Amino acid sequence: MPMVNIAGKEVEVDEEGYLIDLSQWNEDIAKYMAVEEKVEMTDNHWEVVNFLREYYDEYQIAPAVRVLTKAIGKKLGPDKGNNKYLYELFPYGPAKQACKIAGLPKPTGCI
Amino acid sequence: MSDMDMEDDGSGIVKKFMFLNRKAPHGTVYALEGLEVVLITAAFDQDVSLVFTDDGVYQLMKGIDTKGIEVKDFSKTYRALDGYDIEKLYVDQTSLDARGLTEDDLIVDVSVLSDDEMKNLMDEQDVVISF
């Protein structure tokens, strides 16, 4: 597995750049992943990333995009729990990109 | 997969899938792989029933602690199934009784079926996949 140096720390990622050891995650890693994904992080981006980390903590999986959208809608309201809003934040797939930034594995069933 | 491009192009055939979980959660990879297959099937909008029988009922036990064996505790993931619209979870009374368990020992809500009810449920399926 490739190693990358992020803010002076060696971390292991998989061949698609997803973090291997979740417990290593910190804000520096998130920012590094965001640059890799060409995503400029705003408060709205962080909100989704933090939501995903909480989701993972509770259920031990990275949710599929449909499930993520619904879960965000339930917690943050319908103006955020919809495809348009989430794809504007993460154009190459909210589950895929936001999971990577959150240090989670690629969502199960993500094609 | 996104909801936006889920237009009906005539390929929307829905089959009744039953996933039969028969093994203890750890020691073999069946339970975890079975769970992954179930999550993927859900993305294709199929009619999914999940059955836990024999030692498979142990997969749903509350309070599983995998620290000592250094593997991921995926029992929490069963609680996410609801969000994947997988709501049909079944356990058979015989398997619970044989292991001294009741519904209260399980991490999610299930329907407990008699052997005859389970037999009928299996008869209704298009596809039965056993893990």
gemmi code that builds the backbone of each chain (N, CA, C; Angstrom):
import gemmi

chains = {
    "A": [
        ("MET", (0.844, -1.205, 0.000), (0.000, 0.000, 0.000), (0.882, 1.259, 0.000)),
        ("PRO", (0.511, 2.271, -0.776), (1.319, 3.494, -0.818), (1.287, 4.263, 0.508)),
        ("MET", (2.410, 4.925, 0.782), (2.464, 5.797, 1.957), (2.504, 7.239, 1.454)),
        ("VAL", (1.815, 8.140, 2.164), (1.945, 9.546, 1.823), (2.328, 10.324, 3.082)),
        ("ASN", (3.042, 11.428, 2.843), (3.446, 12.251, 3.966), (2.494, 13.437, 4.077)),
        ("ILE", (1.733, 13.476, 5.173), (0.769, 14.556, 5.361), (1.133, 15.319, 6.632)),
        ("ALA", (1.449, 16.585, 6.450), (1.846, 17.456, 7.562), (2.884, 16.778, 8.462)),
        ("GLY", (3.880, 16.173, 7.827), (4.982, 15.591, 8.582), (4.703, 14.205, 9.145)),
        ("LYS", (3.550, 13.642, 8.804), (3.205, 12.323, 9.333), (3.010, 11.336, 8.174)),
        ("GLU", (3.639, 10.145, 8.290), (3.478, 9.119, 7.261), (2.145, 8.406, 7.463)),
        ("VAL", (1.287, 8.440, 6.453), (0.042, 7.669, 6.581), (-0.126, 6.753, 5.375)),
        ("GLU", (-0.793, 5.619, 5.636), (-0.988, 4.618, 4.601), (-2.354, 4.830, 3.937)),
        ("VAL", (-2.370, 4.803, 2.603), (-3.634, 4.940, 1.867), (-3.748, 3.763, 0.892)),
        ("ASP", (-4.973, 3.505, 0.404), (-5.116, 2.427, -0.576), (-4.847, 2.966, -1.987)),
        ("GLU", (-5.025, 2.120, -2.981), (-4.631, 2.518, -4.336), (-5.483, 3.662, -4.902)),
        ("GLU", (-6.658, 3.885, -4.284), (-7.480, 5.017, -4.715), (-7.322, 6.230, -3.802)),
        ("GLY", (-6.420, 6.120, -2.832), (-6.139, 7.263, -1.970), (-6.961, 7.330, -0.698)),
        ("TYR", (-7.745, 6.285, -0.396), (-8.526, 6.277, 0.842), (-7.629, 5.886, 2.020)),
        ("LEU", (-7.857, 6.549, 3.134), (-7.070, 6.282, 4.342), (-7.284, 4.843, 4.816)),
        ("ILE", (-6.196, 4.158, 5.188), (-6.316, 2.764, 5.643), (-6.725, 2.702, 7.114)),
        ("ASP", (-6.026, 3.472, 7.945), (-6.287, 3.410, 9.384), (-7.096, 4.634, 9.827)),
        ("LEU", (-8.388, 4.396, 10.032), (-9.304, 5.482, 10.386), (-8.878, 6.290, 11.589)),
        ("SER", (-8.228, 5.616, 12.515), (-7.898, 6.285, 13.770), (-6.812, 7.351, 13.576)),
        ("GLN", (-6.130, 7.310, 12.424), (-5.106, 8.331, 12.153), (-5.711, 9.663, 11.699)),
        ("TRP", (-6.979, 9.663, 11.358), (-7.608, 10.829, 10.734), (-7.494, 12.081, 11.614)),
        ("ASN", (-7.200, 13.187, 10.974), (-7.262, 14.486, 11.644), (-7.547, 15.553, 10.572)),
        ("GLU", (-7.631, 16.792, 11.003), (-8.018, 17.845, 10.069), (-7.007, 18.028, 8.938)),
        ("ASP", (-5.721, 17.840, 9.250), (-4.695, 17.958, 8.213), (-4.924, 16.938, 7.104)),
        ("ILE", (-5.242, 15.710, 7.519), (-5.489, 14.653, 6.532), (-6.719, 15.009, 5.694)),
        ("ALA", (-7.748, 15.505, 6.353), (-8.960, 15.900, 5.630), (-8.633, 16.970, 4.583)),
        ("LYS", (-7.840, 17.945, 4.985), (-7.492, 19.041, 4.062), (-6.669, 18.517, 2.888)),
        ("TYR", (-5.743, 17.587, 3.184), (-4.922, 16.978, 2.136), (-5.802, 16.218, 1.131)),
        ("MET", (-6.722, 15.421, 1.662), (-7.633, 14.642, 0.804), (-8.493, 15.592, -0.039)),
        ("ALA", (-8.910, 16.695, 0.567), (-9.755, 17.661, -0.144), (-8.998, 18.255, -1.331)),
        ("VAL", (-7.728, 18.580, -1.130), (-6.909, 19.109, -2.218), (-6.795, 18.070, -3.342)),
        ("GLU", (-6.550, 16.813, -2.930), (-6.482, 15.707, -3.899), (-7.756, 15.619, -4.743)),
        ("GLU", (-8.887, 15.854, -4.081), (-10.186, 15.748, -4.748), (-10.619, 17.075, -5.385)),
        ("LYS", (-9.756, 18.086, -5.301), (-10.063, 19.414, -5.829), (-11.349, 19.996, -5.236)),
        ("VAL", (-11.511, 19.790, -3.952), (-12.666, 20.335, -3.245), (-12.166, 21.426, -2.301)),
        ("GLU", (-12.799, 22.613, -2.410), (-12.427, 23.680, -1.494), (-13.358, 23.635, -0.292)),
        ("MET", (-12.784, 23.352, 0.858), (-13.601, 23.086, 2.047), (-14.230, 24.363, 2.622)),
        ("THR", (-15.562, 24.336, 2.795), (-16.263, 25.411, 3.494), (-16.947, 24.783, 4.708)),
        ("ASP", (-17.631, 25.622, 5.500), (-18.352, 25.077, 6.657), (-19.354, 24.012, 6.230)),
        ("ASN", (-19.975, 24.233, 5.070), (-20.954, 23.259, 4.585), (-20.304, 21.912, 4.248)),
        ("HIS", (-19.090, 21.969, 3.702), (-18.361, 20.724, 3.435), (-18.028, 19.990, 4.744)),
        ("TRP", (-17.525, 20.778, 5.707), (-17.166, 20.165, 7.000), (-18.374, 19.532, 7.666)),
        ("GLU", (-19.522, 20.175, 7.493), (-20.731, 19.646, 8.122), (-21.015, 18.234, 7.609)),
        ("VAL", (-20.864, 18.042, 6.301), (-21.107, 16.728, 5.700), (-20.028, 15.731, 6.144)),
        ("VAL", (-18.783, 16.181, 6.137), (-17.680, 15.311, 6.535), (-17.860, 14.862, 7.996)),
        ("ASN", (-18.195, 15.795, 8.863), (-18.408, 15.426, 10.266), (-19.619, 14.519, 10.434)),
        ("PHE", (-20.638, 14.779, 9.621), (-21.818, 13.909, 9.659), (-21.418, 12.477, 9.316)),
        ("LEU", (-20.600, 12.328, 8.277), (-20.160, 10.994, 7.849), (-19.358, 10.293, 8.939)),
        ("ARG", (-18.519, 11.030, 9.619), (-17.729, 10.407, 10.688), (-18.637, 9.913, 11.818)),
        ("GLU", (-19.653, 10.712, 12.125), (-20.607, 10.276, 13.151), (-21.374, 9.038, 12.688)),
        ("TYR", (-21.756, 9.066, 11.405), (-22.497, 7.932, 10.842), (-21.658, 6.660, 10.941)),
        ("TYR", (-20.394, 6.783, 10.597), (-19.504, 5.619, 10.624), (-19.328, 5.109, 12.049)),
        ("ASP", (-19.174, 6.055, 12.958), (-19.005, 5.684, 14.350), (-20.206, 4.888, 14.848)),
        ("GLU", (-21.389, 5.297, 14.390), (-22.596, 4.636, 14.869), (-22.853, 3.299, 14.175)),
        ("TYR", (-22.598, 3.236, 12.863), (-23.002, 2.045, 12.104), (-21.839, 1.242, 11.518)),
        ("GLN", (-20.634, 1.750, 11.601), (-19.455, 1.032, 11.123), (-19.428, 0.799, 9.609)),
        ("ILE", (-20.172, 1.597, 8.856), (-20.052, 1.565, 7.393), (-20.102, 2.982, 6.834)),
        ("ALA", (-19.547, 3.110, 5.621), (-19.708, 4.335, 4.857), (-20.991, 4.166, 4.041)),
        ("PRO", (-21.955, 5.076, 4.212), (-23.257, 4.871, 3.566), (-23.217, 5.097, 2.057)),
        ("ALA", (-24.099, 4.390, 1.342), (-24.309, 4.664, -0.076), (-24.923, 6.058, -0.206)),
        ("VAL", (-24.764, 6.684, -1.360), (-25.176, 8.086, -1.511), (-26.666, 8.291, -1.209)),
        ("ARG", (-27.484, 7.345, -1.655), (-28.926, 7.448, -1.428), (-29.233, 7.466, 0.079)),
        ("VAL", (-28.500, 6.650, 0.804), (-28.706, 6.535, 2.244), (-28.168, 7.775, 2.962)),
        ("LEU", (-27.041, 8.253, 2.482), (-26.450, 9.472, 3.035), (-27.403, 10.658, 2.870)),
        ("THR", (-27.931, 10.804, 1.666), (-28.850, 11.908, 1.363), (-30.046, 11.901, 2.315)),
        ("LYS", (-30.610, 10.715, 2.493), (-31.773, 10.582, 3.358), (-31.420, 10.898, 4.814)),
        ("ALA", (-30.275, 10.372, 5.254), (-29.876, 10.565, 6.653), (-29.576, 12.036, 6.936)),
        ("ILE", (-28.967, 12.723, 5.952), (-28.686, 14.155, 6.124), (-29.986, 14.945, 6.171)),
        ("GLY", (-30.914, 14.564, 5.315), (-32.228, 15.213, 5.305), (-32.899, 15.129, 6.665)),
        ("LYS", (-32.779, 13.962, 7.275), (-33.401, 13.740, 8.572), (-32.761, 14.622, 9.644)),
        ("LYS", (-31.443, 14.766, 9.573), (-30.750, 15.489, 10.633), (-30.647, 16.991, 10.364)),
        ("LEU", (-30.368, 17.366, 9.097), (-30.087, 18.777, 8.810), (-31.181, 19.467, 8.001)),
        ("GLY", (-32.222, 18.713, 7.671), (-33.337, 19.314, 6.950), (-33.281, 19.069, 5.455)),
        ("PRO", (-34.463, 19.193, 4.798), (-34.576, 18.848, 3.377), (-33.739, 19.735, 2.444)),
        ("ASP", (-33.446, 20.988, 2.860), (-32.660, 21.850, 1.966), (-31.214, 21.386, 1.877)),
        ("LYS", (-30.799, 20.483, 2.780), (-29.448, 19.907, 2.696), (-29.482, 18.433, 2.306)),
        ("GLY", (-30.559, 17.783, 2.614), (-30.681, 16.358, 2.293), (-31.219, 16.133, 0.899)),
        ("ASN", (-30.568, 16.715, -0.095), (-30.994, 16.454, -1.479), (-29.770, 16.385, -2.382)),
        ("ASN", (-29.962, 15.726, -3.525), (-28.848, 15.482, -4.443), (-28.188, 16.759, -4.929)),
        ("LYS", (-29.004, 17.768, -5.230), (-28.473, 18.995, -5.812), (-27.467, 19.641, -4.857)),
        ("TYR", (-27.898, 19.807, -3.620), (-27.037, 20.437, -2.613), (-25.743, 19.651, -2.427)),
        ("LEU", (-25.866, 18.328, -2.293), (-24.682, 17.501, -1.987), (-23.746, 17.386, -3.186)),
        ("TYR", (-24.299, 17.343, -4.388), (-23.446, 17.267, -5.582), (-22.770, 18.605, -5.868)),
        ("GLU", (-23.398, 19.699, -5.432), (-22.727, 20.995, -5.580), (-21.486, 21.065, -4.688)),
        ("LEU", (-21.618, 20.470, -3.504), (-20.469, 20.455, -2.582), (-19.394, 19.468, -3.055)),
        ("PHE", (-19.858, 18.305, -3.507), (-18.926, 17.238, -3.909), (-19.311, 16.734, -5.296)),
        ("PRO", (-18.837, 17.429, -6.337), (-19.313, 17.184, -7.711), (-19.057, 15.756, -8.210)),
        ("TYR", (-17.997, 15.112, -7.709), (-17.708, 13.758, -8.193), (-18.313, 12.671, -7.315)),
        ("GLY", (-19.378, 13.010, -6.633), (-20.082, 12.031, -5.813), (-19.896, 12.320, -4.342)),
        ("PRO", (-20.996, 12.722, -3.663), (-20.901, 13.081, -2.253), (-20.396, 11.928, -1.394)),
        ("ALA", (-20.889, 10.718, -1.629), (-20.467, 9.615, -0.776), (-18.983, 9.344, -1.014)),
        ("LYS", (-18.601, 9.274, -2.274), (-17.239, 8.913, -2.637), (-16.224, 9.964, -2.163)),
        ("GLN", (-16.468, 11.209, -2.523), (-15.493, 12.254, -2.174), (-15.511, 12.604, -0.693)),
        ("ALA", (-16.722, 12.774, -0.150), (-16.799, 13.181, 1.253), (-16.281, 12.070, 2.162)),
        ("CYS", (-16.503, 10.809, 1.785), (-15.980, 9.693, 2.584), (-14.464, 9.723, 2.598)),
        ("LYS", (-13.881, 10.001, 1.454), (-12.425, 10.044, 1.366), (-11.871, 11.136, 2.287)),
        ("ILE", (-12.502, 12.298, 2.240), (-12.047, 13.417, 3.071), (-12.262, 13.103, 4.554)),
        ("ALA", (-13.335, 12.357, 4.842), (-13.626, 12.002, 6.232), (-12.768, 10.844, 6.726)),
        ("GLY", (-11.939, 10.304, 5.833), (-11.053, 9.211, 6.245), (-11.729, 7.856, 6.303)),
        ("LEU", (-12.920, 7.758, 5.688), (-13.649, 6.491, 5.707), (-13.312, 5.666, 4.467)),
        ("PRO", (-13.626, 4.370, 4.498), (-13.430, 3.572, 3.282), (-14.441, 3.975, 2.205)),
        ("LYS", (-14.188, 3.560, 0.990), (-15.145, 3.810, -0.095), (-16.465, 3.110, 0.251)),
        ("PRO", (-17.603, 3.793, 0.021), (-18.875, 3.194, 0.430), (-19.117, 1.827, -0.216)),
        ("THR", (-19.692, 0.935, 0.548), (-20.067, -0.380, 0.047), (-21.112, -0.222, -1.054)),
        ("GLY", (-20.875, -0.864, -2.164), (-21.841, -0.805, -3.260), (-21.702, 0.451, -4.092)),
        ("CYS", (-20.630, 1.198, -3.878), (-20.387, 2.409, -4.639), (-19.756, 2.022, -5.972)),
        ("ILE", (-20.403, 2.416, -7.059), (-19.947, 1.935, -8.362), (-19.124, 3.001, -9.096)),
    ],
    "B": [
        ("MET", (-24.605, 5.286, -7.107), (-25.903, 5.347, -7.800), (-26.719, 6.525, -7.267)),
        ("SER", (-27.369, 7.245, -8.151), (-28.113, 8.388, -7.655), (-29.586, 8.257, -7.988)),
        ("ASP", (-30.398, 8.874, -7.160), (-31.838, 8.820, -7.394), (-32.227, 9.542, -8.665)),
        ("MET", (-31.382, 10.478, -9.098), (-31.741, 11.312, -10.241), (-31.856, 10.512, -11.544)),
        ("ASP", (-30.982, 9.486, -11.669), (-31.012, 8.774, -12.948), (-31.754, 7.441, -12.860)),
        ("MET", (-32.617, 7.340, -11.854), (-33.372, 6.102, -11.741), (-34.684, 6.176, -12.517)),
        ("GLU", (-34.591, 6.395, -13.818), (-35.767, 6.422, -14.673), (-36.118, 4.982, -15.016)),
        ("ASP", (-37.386, 4.724, -15.193), (-37.800, 3.375, -15.523), (-37.542, 3.097, -17.001)),
        ("ASP", (-36.550, 2.262, -17.269), (-36.251, 1.926, -18.657), (-36.717, 0.508, -18.986)),
        ("GLY", (-37.615, -0.033, -18.172), (-38.151, -1.360, -18.452), (-37.324, -2.474, -17.829)),
        ("SER", (-36.163, -2.105, -17.278), (-35.328, -3.136, -16.668), (-35.598, -3.251, -15.167)),
        ("GLY", (-36.604, -2.539, -14.707), (-36.886, -2.510, -13.280), (-37.605, -3.739, -12.751)),
        ("ILE", (-37.047, -4.905, -13.002), (-37.651, -6.139, -12.498), (-37.285, -6.302, -11.028)),
        ("VAL", (-38.312, -6.472, -10.207), (-38.057, -6.658, -8.781), (-38.279, -8.121, -8.420)),
        ("LYS", (-37.254, -8.751, -7.910), (-37.371, -10.139, -7.468), (-37.329, -10.207, -5.962)),
        ("LYS", (-37.885, -11.283, -5.455), (-37.841, -11.510, -4.001), (-36.577, -12.284, -3.655)),
        ("PHE", (-35.673, -11.578, -2.983), (-34.402, -12.181, -2.564), (-34.452, -12.504, -1.078)),
        ("MET", (-34.057, -13.711, -0.745), (-33.858, -14.028, 0.671), (-32.392, -14.341, 0.915)),
        ("PHE", (-31.835, -13.666, 1.915), (-30.469, -13.980, 2.320), (-30.545, -14.712, 3.649)),
        ("LEU", (-29.980, -15.897, 3.646), (-30.081, -16.783, 4.775), (-28.735, -16.795, 5.500)),
        ("ASN", (-28.711, -16.232, 6.691), (-27.465, -16.173, 7.462), (-27.448, -17.291, 8.496)),
        ("ARG", (-26.534, -18.206, 8.350), (-26.560, -19.411, 9.187), (-25.346, -19.556, 10.078)),
        ("LYS", (-24.370, -18.663, 9.960), (-23.118, -18.893, 10.693), (-22.861, -17.818, 11.748)),
        ("ALA", (-22.081, -18.179, 12.750), (-21.674, -17.228, 13.782), (-20.917, -16.068, 13.118)),
        ("PRO", (-20.970, -14.870, 13.737), (-20.445, -13.679, 13.057), (-18.952, -13.712, 12.743)),
        ("HIS", (-18.150, -14.291, 13.607), (-16.700, -14.251, 13.388), (-16.155, -15.675, 13.309)),
        ("GLY", (-14.956, -15.797, 12.821), (-14.370, -17.126, 12.657), (-14.383, -17.540, 11.191)),
        ("THR", (-15.451, -17.163, 10.486), (-15.464, -17.269, 9.025), (-15.875, -15.901, 8.499)),
        ("VAL", (-15.719, -15.715, 7.203), (-16.002, -14.415, 6.618), (-17.449, -14.337, 6.096)),
        ("TYR", (-18.212, -15.423, 6.262), (-19.548, -15.482, 5.664), (-20.471, -14.353, 6.100)),
        ("ALA", (-20.512, -14.089, 7.397), (-21.474, -13.107, 7.899), (-21.188, -11.715, 7.338)),
        ("LEU", (-19.913, -11.322, 7.362), (-19.544, -9.995, 6.874), (-19.757, -9.881, 5.364)),
        ("GLU", (-19.351, -10.901, 4.626), (-19.538, -10.869, 3.170), (-21.030, -10.872, 2.825)),
        ("GLY", (-21.787, -11.648, 3.585), (-23.231, -11.700, 3.367), (-23.854, -10.321, 3.541)),
        ("LEU", (-23.422, -9.628, 4.585), (-23.928, -8.288, 4.867), (-23.590, -7.317, 3.722)),
        ("GLU", (-22.396, -7.425, 3.192), (-22.000, -6.553, 2.077), (-22.881, -6.806, 0.850)),
        ("VAL", (-23.132, -8.078, 0.582), (-23.980, -8.420, -0.567), (-25.386, -7.840, -0.376)),
        ("VAL", (-25.879, -7.921, 0.843), (-27.210, -7.394, 1.140), (-27.258, -5.882, 0.884)),
        ("LEU", (-26.226, -5.178, 1.317), (-26.194, -3.722, 1.131), (-26.138, -3.365, -0.357)),
        ("ILE", (-25.414, -4.166, -1.118), (-25.321, -3.908, -2.552), (-26.655, -4.200, -3.235)),
        ("THR", (-27.280, -5.303, -2.842), (-28.585, -5.650, -3.416), (-29.591, -4.525, -3.185)),
        ("ALA", (-29.495, -3.911, -2.018), (-30.431, -2.838, -1.679), (-30.337, -1.684, -2.673)),
        ("ALA", (-29.147, -1.452, -3.212), (-28.960, -0.368, -4.172), (-29.708, -0.638, -5.479)),
        ("PHE", (-30.090, -1.893, -5.711), (-30.808, -2.222, -6.947), (-32.315, -2.357, -6.731)),
        ("ASP", (-32.768, -1.809, -5.611), (-34.202, -1.785, -5.323), (-34.893, -3.133, -5.454)),
        ("GLN", (-34.306, -4.153, -4.842), (-34.941, -5.457, -4.848), (-35.708, -5.683, -3.542)),
        ("ASP", (-36.578, -6.682, -3.581), (-37.351, -7.022, -2.394), (-36.526, -7.989, -1.545)),
        ("VAL", (-35.926, -7.464, -0.479), (-34.955, -8.248, 0.285), (-35.523, -8.695, 1.638)),
        ("SER", (-35.403, -9.984, 1.903), (-35.676, -10.507, 3.244), (-34.386, -11.077, 3.798)),
        ("LEU", (-34.186, -10.802, 5.071), (-32.964, -11.280, 5.720), (-33.366, -12.242, 6.825)),
        ("VAL", (-32.812, -13.447, 6.745), (-33.142, -14.448, 7.757), (-31.893, -14.811, 8.545)),
        ("PHE", (-32.048, -14.882, 9.849), (-30.955, -15.328, 10.708), (-31.401, -16.619, 11.374)),
        ("THR", (-30.678, -17.686, 11.078), (-31.077, -18.981, 11.622), (-29.840, -19.765, 12.027)),
        ("ASP", (-30.047, -20.859, 12.746), (-28.937, -21.637, 13.324), (-28.002, -20.675, 14.079)),
        ("ASP", (-26.677, -20.841, 13.934), (-25.745, -19.945, 14.637), (-25.792, -18.520, 14.087)),
        ("GLY", (-26.454, -18.313, 12.967), (-26.613, -16.976, 12.392), (-27.286, -16.000, 13.341)),
        ("VAL", (-28.105, -16.501, 14.278), (-28.758, -15.590, 15.231), (-27.719, -14.854, 16.098)),
        ("TYR", (-26.556, -15.473, 16.274), (-25.504, -14.811, 17.057), (-25.032, -13.514, 16.396)),
        ("GLN", (-25.221, -13.388, 15.089), (-24.808, -12.159, 14.396), (-25.536, -10.941, 14.963)),
        ("LEU", (-26.736, -11.153, 15.475), (-27.564, -10.033, 15.940), (-27.479, -9.802, 17.448)),
        ("MET", (-26.582, -10.537, 18.109), (-26.483, -10.391, 19.564), (-26.060, -8.988, 19.968)),
        ("LYS", (-26.698, -8.490, 21.028), (-26.264, -7.223, 21.631), (-24.933, -7.422, 22.344)),
        ("GLY", (-24.162, -6.346, 22.427), (-22.972, -6.368, 23.281), (-21.814, -7.194, 22.770)),
        ("ILE", (-21.729, -7.355, 21.460), (-20.574, -8.069, 20.905), (-19.325, -7.212, 21.104)),
        ("ASP", (-18.258, -7.835, 21.536), (-16.993, -7.115, 21.739), (-15.885, -7.888, 21.032)),
        ("THR", (-15.356, -7.289, 19.947), (-14.385, -8.011, 19.122), (-12.943, -7.574, 19.388)),
        ("LYS", (-12.755, -6.773, 20.409), (-11.400, -6.253, 20.662), (-10.367, -7.371, 20.785)),
        ("GLY", (-10.716, -8.406, 21.531), (-9.781, -9.494, 21.789), (-9.361, -10.263, 20.552)),
        ("ILE", (-10.200, -10.266, 19.520), (-9.849, -11.009, 18.302), (-9.437, -10.068, 17.160)),
        ("GLU", (-9.374, -8.764, 17.476), (-8.847, -7.782, 16.524), (-9.514, -7.798, 15.155)),
        ("VAL", (-10.824, -7.908, 15.163), (-11.567, -7.738, 13.907), (-12.647, -6.691, 14.128)),
        ("LYS", (-13.148, -6.151, 13.035), (-14.157, -5.108, 13.113), (-15.467, -5.684, 13.659)),
        ("ASP", (-16.104, -4.936, 14.547), (-17.424, -5.335, 15.023), (-18.467, -4.738, 14.087)),
        ("PHE", (-18.975, -5.565, 13.182), (-19.944, -5.034, 12.217), (-21.381, -5.221, 12.694)),
        ("SER", (-21.567, -5.648, 13.930), (-22.950, -5.869, 14.381), (-23.753, -4.568, 14.375)),
        ("LYS", (-23.043, -3.429, 14.562), (-23.743, -2.132, 14.535), (-24.339, -1.851, 13.158)),
        ("THR", (-23.736, -2.421, 12.132), (-24.193, -2.153, 10.772), (-25.613, -2.684, 10.530)),
        ("TYR", (-26.005, -3.715, 11.256), (-27.379, -4.219, 11.085), (-28.399, -3.132, 11.416)),
        ("ARG", (-27.992, -2.195, 12.288), (-28.903, -1.111, 12.659), (-29.014, -0.068, 11.551)),
        ("ALA", (-28.095, -0.116, 10.573), (-28.171, 0.817, 9.448), (-29.085, 0.288, 8.341)),
        ("LEU", (-29.488, -0.975, 8.411), (-30.254, -1.583, 7.316), (-31.555, -0.843, 7.042)),
        ("ASP", (-32.158, -0.354, 8.119), (-33.373, 0.435, 8.016), (-33.207, 1.592, 7.021)),
        ("GLY", (-32.085, 2.276, 7.103), (-31.784, 3.386, 6.196), (-31.606, 2.949, 4.754)),
        ("TYR", (-31.311, 1.666, 4.561), (-31.189, 1.094, 3.219), (-32.521, 0.491, 2.743)),
        ("ASP", (-33.597, 0.814, 3.488), (-34.928, 0.268, 3.210), (-34.975, -1.249, 3.273)),
        ("ILE", (-34.124, -1.833, 4.085), (-34.222, -3.273, 4.326), (-34.865, -3.428, 5.696)),
        ("GLU", (-36.142, -3.767, 5.649), (-36.911, -3.762, 6.888), (-37.431, -5.140, 7.262)),
        ("LYS", (-37.189, -6.118, 6.360), (-37.731, -7.456, 6.639), (-36.653, -8.373, 7.199)),
        ("LEU", (-36.574, -8.387, 8.522), (-35.593, -9.224, 9.203), (-36.335, -10.313, 9.982)),
        ("TYR", (-35.880, -11.536, 9.799), (-36.553, -12.662, 10.450), (-35.579, -13.555, 11.208)),
        ("VAL", (-36.095, -14.099, 12.297), (-35.340, -15.070, 13.080), (-36.315, -16.204, 13.375)),
        ("ASP", (-35.830, -17.437, 13.445), (-36.773, -18.513, 13.793), (-36.674, -18.862, 15.272)),
        ("GLN", (-37.843, -19.105, 15.823), (-37.967, -19.383, 17.259), (-37.091, -20.571, 17.663)),
        ("THR", (-37.036, -21.582, 16.816), (-36.277, -22.792, 17.140), (-34.807, -22.477, 17.384)),
        ("SER", (-34.226, -21.629, 16.527), (-32.806, -21.288, 16.689), (-32.572, -20.470, 17.954)),
        ("LEU", (-33.517, -19.564, 18.263), (-33.398, -18.785, 19.503), (-33.457, -19.713, 20.710)),
        ("ASP", (-34.471, -20.573, 20.717), (-34.677, -21.478, 21.859), (-33.451, -22.367, 22.084)),
        ("ALA", (-32.910, -22.881, 21.017), (-31.783, -23.811, 21.129), (-30.554, -23.150, 21.746)),
        ("ARG", (-30.504, -21.804, 21.667), (-29.338, -21.080, 22.191), (-29.672, -20.264, 23.437)),
        ("GLY", (-30.862, -20.486, 23.957), (-31.261, -19.774, 25.176), (-31.405, -18.277, 24.973)),
        ("LEU", (-31.760, -17.840, 23.756), (-31.883, -16.410, 23.462), (-33.350, -16.013, 23.298)),
        ("THR", (-33.606, -14.697, 23.507), (-34.926, -14.160, 23.194), (-34.722, -12.920, 22.332)),
        ("GLU", (-35.831, -12.384, 21.848), (-35.774, -11.162, 21.036), (-35.020, -10.037, 21.736)),
        ("ASP", (-35.133, -9.998, 23.069), (-34.498, -8.923, 23.846), (-32.971, -8.960, 23.772)),
        ("ASP", (-32.416, -10.093, 23.358), (-30.961, -10.210, 23.265), (-30.442, -9.664, 21.934)),
        ("LEU", (-31.344, -9.237, 21.054), (-30.931, -8.873, 19.695), (-30.846, -7.362, 19.512)),
        ("ILE", (-29.936, -6.941, 18.659), (-29.595, -5.529, 18.471), (-30.597, -4.788, 17.589)),
        ("VAL", (-31.404, -5.519, 16.823), (-32.411, -4.905, 15.948), (-33.765, -5.582, 16.148)),
        ("ASP", (-34.824, -4.928, 15.685), (-36.158, -5.525, 15.747), (-36.284, -6.572, 14.652)),
        ("VAL", (-36.772, -7.740, 15.028), (-36.961, -8.803, 14.042), (-38.363, -9.379, 14.195)),
        ("SER", (-38.814, -10.106, 13.162), (-40.014, -10.914, 13.305), (-39.562, -12.336, 13.632)),
        ("VAL", (-40.133, -12.886, 14.681), (-39.775, -14.253, 15.057), (-40.804, -15.198, 14.446)),
        ("LEU", (-40.325, -16.182, 13.690), (-41.222, -17.072, 12.961), (-41.126, -18.505, 13.483)),
        ("SER", (-42.242, -19.216, 13.348), (-42.222, -20.653, 13.627), (-41.611, -21.365, 12.415)),
        ("ASP", (-41.317, -22.639, 12.565), (-40.735, -23.394, 11.451), (-41.661, -23.382, 10.229)),
        ("ASP", (-42.963, -23.519, 10.467), (-43.903, -23.533, 9.345), (-43.944, -22.179, 8.627)),
        ("GLU", (-43.940, -21.110, 9.432), (-43.964, -19.765, 8.831), (-42.694, -19.534, 8.012)),
        ("MET", (-41.574, -19.994, 8.526), (-40.304, -19.842, 7.815), (-40.336, -20.605, 6.494)),
        ("LYS", (-40.891, -21.773, 6.542), (-41.005, -22.618, 5.337), (-41.838, -21.888, 4.263)),
        ("ASN", (-42.944, -21.321, 4.697), (-43.803, -20.600, 3.744), (-43.086, -19.387, 3.155)),
        ("LEU", (-42.358, -18.679, 4.011), (-41.624, -17.490, 3.567), (-40.574, -17.880, 2.512)),
        ("MET", (-39.908, -18.979, 2.739), (-38.907, -19.452, 1.770), (-39.568, -19.841, 0.451)),
        ("ASP", (-40.734, -20.440, 0.555), (-41.470, -20.853, -0.654), (-41.812, -19.673, -1.552)),
        ("GLU", (-42.032, -18.505, -0.942), (-42.459, -17.323, -1.712), (-41.325, -16.668, -2.491)),
        ("GLN", (-40.070, -17.032, -2.188), (-38.934, -16.295, -2.746), (-38.613, -16.686, -4.202)),
        ("ASP", (-38.060, -15.742, -4.935), (-37.508, -16.047, -6.275), (-36.092, -16.580, -6.148)),
        ("VAL", (-35.339, -15.980, -5.209), (-33.932, -16.343, -5.061), (-33.625, -16.505, -3.562)),
        ("VAL", (-32.970, -17.601, -3.224), (-32.517, -17.773, -1.845), (-31.007, -17.970, -1.863)),
        ("ILE", (-30.307, -17.100, -1.144), (-28.856, -17.197, -1.109), (-28.412, -17.439, 0.329)),
        ("SER", (-27.617, -18.436, 0.519), (-27.237, -18.861, 1.855), (-25.784, -18.497, 2.172)),
        ("PHE", (-25.609, -17.923, 3.345), (-24.249, -17.584, 3.795), (-23.942, -18.305, 5.094)),
    ],
}
model = gemmi.Model(1)
for chain_id, residues in chains.items():
    chain = gemmi.Chain(chain_id)
    for i, (resn, *xyz) in enumerate(residues, 1):
        res = gemmi.Residue()
        res.name, res.seqid = resn, gemmi.SeqId(i, " ")
        for name, pos in zip(("N", "CA", "C"), xyz):
            atom = gemmi.Atom()
            atom.name, atom.element = name, gemmi.Element(name[0])
            atom.pos, atom.b_iso = gemmi.Position(*pos), 0.0
            res.add_atom(atom)
        chain.add_residue(res)
    model.add_chain(chain)
structure = gemmi.Structure()
structure.add_model(model)
structure.setup_entities()
